[in-house]
Amino acid sequence: MLSLVLPKGSLEKATTQLFDAADLTVRRASDRDYRASIDDPRIDRVRVLRPQEIPTYLEQGLFDLGITGRDWITETDADVVSLGELQYSKATSNPVRVIMAVPNDAPWEKVSDLPEGVRISTEFPAMTERFLERHGVKAKVVPSYGATEAKVPDIVDAIVDLTETGSSLRKNGLRILDTLLTSYTELVANREAYENADKRAAMEDIALLLQGAIRARGNVLLKLNVAQADLRAVLDIMPSMSSPTVTSLAGGEHNAVESVVAKRGVNTLIPALKAAGAHDILEIPISKIVD
């Protein structure tokens, strides 16, 4: 039913891991294969291509659904429908930023300080030109095809580039002058395909599975038993997404309690629950959380 395009490159591994967690495992003959498959009746064609190209291909109707970054949607100015942010990136769950950076010793403190004719290297020339125009800066924008940070100061005076943690900027002696865009990865669709009721329903199903897999990250299910006399003490320290589930066990003197909790901190939570009277404590991994 749906043709799907997934990003190759820096987002590739994180994307395939997400699809695997959503029970939409992407299968390819090799990492160099641009053709893939997903064993799901809603998806009949899968390609793995550069994220820079994906918004344009979706706008042109070459694919129904795809994953790319808001940065490339903005750069290409593609007319696509967003089914929502997928809060993951190359190294973390944080967004990436498109930033303008200059050498640490540069005299400029804000974008409007940049002199006429300043040389700026970037993989986002269209976005950069629009940004500079808004700030009244006349610059020479030089397209970059990689290793953008390394071009300062010998080749250019400043750069516009992606950063997730800022470590590469610091390593190259650069500081951020301004942020052009904060970008999450997004699930986006061709507008005509989205207007098709059957295709839209399939797209929304896939979005639900992906969001459920993201939401489950960093959480586990804790299950335990506790005597009625100790129930309040256990509930007082038991975190939950809404409220713990409490079920009376046969005999009425004990209860079963379960709750979704953050994995981080469970190493101190379990001993505390044990000390409060809990027993038969189970920690269970979660693959999806769907509201």
Buried (B, 14 or more C-beta within 10 A) or exposed (E): BBBBBBBBEBBBEBBBEBBEBBBBBBEBEEEEEEEBBBEBEBBEBBBBBBBBBBBBBBBEEBBBBBBBBBBBBBBBEBEBBEBBBBBBBBEEEEBBBBBBBBBEEBEBEEBEBBEEEBBBBBBBBEBBBBBBEEBEBEBEBBEBEEEBBEBBBEEBBBBBBBBBEBEBBEEBBBBEBBEBBEBBBBBBBBBEBBEBEEBBEBBBEBBBBBBBBBBBBEBBBBBBBBBBEBBEBBBEEBEBEEEBEBEEEEEEEBBBBBBBBEEEEBEEBBEBBEEBBBEEBEBEEBEBBEE
